[in-house]
Amino acid sequence: MIEGYYLGCPGWGIKSWLGRLFPSGTKDRDFLARYAEVFNTVEGNTTFYALPQPETVLRWRDQTPSTFRFCFKFPRTISHDKGLVGAEGEVREFFTRIEPLGERLGTLFVQLPASFGPAQLDRLRAFLVGLPRGFTYAVELRAPVFFASGPEEDEVVDMLRERRVDLVIMDTRGIHASHSLEHAETRARKPLLPIVMRATAEQPLVRCVPHESFDESLRFTEVWPAQLAKWIAEGKRPYFFMHAPDDTFAPENAYRFHAMLRRIAPVGELPPWPGAPRQLGLL
């Protein structure tokens, strides 16, 4: 299985994975269990929009091994609607819902809108100070000024390092290299920001959205294995979430990425591809 780092996709309940990542005939209720037989983490975007019911969280716990990690996103009511201010009640409810997962909780990350700039950094600092101890956190910034090699970038990086909070690195160069009309909406939703390969704590988190043709993304994606291998050698345990424009082929992309990393680092083997061999030739 996977060793030294965490590899996953954005969610597990994608029906187009039937017959590919999931053997044909897999029931919806078994998607997570099957997913967790292959990958050791998942990007939990669902909590950005709505909190799961308590019985759902218990089912997730029972369907995954203790080594599996759920990386949930803080609800948008906290990050976007309230701008991190006066959201103590929402934060408490978020933790109440997910805490039954216990050791299966991975990095919890707050995605900030592009409008969240230097003038709001005191809000972020106060928010991070007020979070419960005993969890791992990360922040995803989207304001271009934080990537401009200026004092604003230095300030936020220093703050995250001081708090031992990881930085989310979102690599959308692949999808933005596409001119497909089919994926125009995806490009519009994903910011194109400079890529700075740095860690502010011990579990840097990368979200990679490649071109719909993975080969077209290689000039961007092939730089990541060396960086992850470096972090692993330094004793860090990075997260790498592989997307796809509509996430249909995210699992195949993740398999291919792991094969690239495995050539230069001892990261274990993924199980044999369980479904149809549509893209196994890429490996």
N, C-alpha and C positions, 0 to 999 in steps of 0.2 A: 504494500500500500504506500501512500504518499508519506514521505519523511522530510523533516526539516523546514517545511513551509506549508501553508494552507492554500489549496486550490479549489475554486468553485465557480459557480455561475450565478446569474441574477434570478434566483427563484428555483423552484423545483417542479411546479405544477403545470408545465407547458405541454399541452396535448400533442403538439407536433413532434415531441420527442418519442412518442409511441412508435414501436417498431425500430427504433434506433438506440437511444440511450436506454429506453425501457423496452423489454421484450414485448412483442405483440400480445395483447390480452391483459396487460397489467391494468389493474383497477386504479381509479383516481386515488382512493384511500391508501394505496400502496406506493404512490409516486415517491414520497419522501424517503421511505425505507429503501427503495431501489436506488434512489439518487445517492443516499448515504453509504451504499455499498461501493460506490465509485469515488466520490469526492469527500473531502473532510471539512468543508465549510460551505456556507451559502450566504449570499448577499440578501439580507432581509428587507426588501423595499416595501413590503406590504404594510409595515408599521408606520411608514411615512403618511399613509392615507387613512388607516384605521387600525385600532388595536384588536388583537385576537381575543376570542373568548377564552376564559380560564380552562375549559375542557379541551379546547383546541391546543393550547400550550402543553397540557399534560400529554396529549396524544403525540405531539412533536417530540417530547422528551422520550416517550416510550418507543418511538420508531427510529431512534438514532443511538449510535454507540456513545460512550462517555467521552471519546476523543473527538467527536464532531463539534463544530463551532458555528453558532448562529450569529451573524454580524448584522444586527438590526440598526435601522436608521431611525433617529429620533423623529417623532411625529411632526408634520408640517405646521400644526397648530403652535408648536414651540418655536421652531426655527423661522418660519415664514410669517405666520399670522401675528404672533406676539413678539417676534424679533428678539427672543431670549429674555424678555422682560415680563415679570409678573406671571411666569408659567410654572410656579412651584407645584401647584396642584396637578397640572398635566404631567410634570416630571415624575411625581410620586405615583400617579396612576400607571404611567409607562413601566416603571420598575415593578410595581405590584403585579402587573400582568405577566412580565417576562421572567421574574425571579425564580419561578418553579423550575426553569431550565437549569439552574445551578451552574455546574462546571461546564455545561454546554454553551454558555454565553461567551461569545468571542468579543471582538472589538465592537463597541457601540459608537456610531458616528453621527455627527450632526452635519447636515448639508446646508450651507448658507447660500442665500441668493446673491446674484451679482450686485444687487443694491446694498449689500452689507459690506461697507468699506471701512477705512481707517477711523472714521468718526465714531464707529460702533464698537471698536475693539475693547473698550472698558466693559461693555455688555458681555462680550465673549469671555473676558477674564473673570468677571463675577459669576457667570454661568458655570464655568469650569470649576471654580473654587467651591461652588455650592453643590456639585454632583456627589453622589454617594461614593465612598471609598470602596476599594476592593474590586473595581471593575477597570477594564481597559477602554480608553476613549480615543477617538480620532475626530478631526475636523476637516471638512471639505470646503475650501474657499473658491469662490467664483468671480470675485471682483478683479479685473485685469491689473489693478494697481499693485496687488499682492504678488504679481509675477514680473514686475518691472525693474527688478534689481535696485530698488531704492530703499529709503529708510522705512517705508511702510512695510515692505517685505521683511526687512531685518527685524522690525518690531514684533510682527506676528510670529515669526520663526523663533525668536528668542523666548517669547511667551510660551509657546507650545513646548519648547525644550525644558523650560523651567518647570512646567506642570507635568512633564513626562507624558505628553499627549501626542499621539501620532498624527501625521499629516496624510490625508488622502490625496493620491496622485491620480488624476483622471486623464487618460491618454485617448483622445478622440481623433488623432491624426489620421488613422486609417479610414474611418467613416467619412471624415471631411475630405479625403482624397477621392471619394466616390462622386460621380455626377448622376447617379441613378435617380430618376424621378420617383421611383417606388419608395426610396428611403429619404426623400427630402424632408419629411416631417421629423425623422430621427435626427438628421443633421441640425435642424432648427432647434431641437430640444437639448442637444449636447453641446456645451461650450467648447470652443477651440482655444485652449490656453497653452502657454509655453510649458514644456516638460522640464522640471527640475528634479533630478533623481537624488533625493536626500531623505534622510530619516531624522525625525525629531525625537523619537523614542525607540522602543524595542520591537514594534510590530508594524512597520510601514505597510500601507494598504494601497494597492494599485487596482484601478478599475480600467480595463482596456476594452475599447469599442472599435474593432477592426473594420476594414472594408468588407463588403459582402463576399468578395473573393479573397480568401485569406492570403493567397499568393501576392495580391496587390498590397497587402499590409506588411509584408516581410521586412521591408526596409525600415519600418517603425518598430515592429514587434521583436525583431531579432536582437535588438539592443537590451531587452529586458532579462533574458537568461543570465547574462554576465552580471548584471546588477543584483539580481536575486541571489546568485551564487556568492557574490561579495558580501551581501548582508548576512546570509546564512553562515559564512565563514567567520563573520564578526560576532556570531552568537545571537543574532536577531532571528525572529521567526516571522517573515513577511506573509502577507495575504496577497493573493493574486486572483482577481475575479475577471474571467473572460466572458465578454458579451458577444453579441452578433447584432447586426442592424435591427432585426426583429426577434433576436434570441433563438430562432429556430436551430441554427447550427452552432450555438454557443458550446455545447458539449464536444463536438468534433474539434472546434477551435482550441478548447482546453486540452484535449488529448494531444493535439499537435504541439501546443506550447510546452506541455510536460515533457514530450519527447525531446524538444530542443534543450530544455534545462537539464534533462537527465544525461545529456552528452557531456556536460561539464561539471555536474555536481551530483553527489550521492543522494538523490531525492526519492528513491524507491520506484516501484512500478505500478502503473494503473492496471486494473484487471482487464482481461481481453474485452474488446469492444463488444457489447452485448447484442447489438441489433444489426440491421442491414449494413453492408459494407460500402455505403455511398461515398464516404470520403477517406476510407482507410488508406487509399493510395497516397494521400498527402503525408502520411506518417512515415 
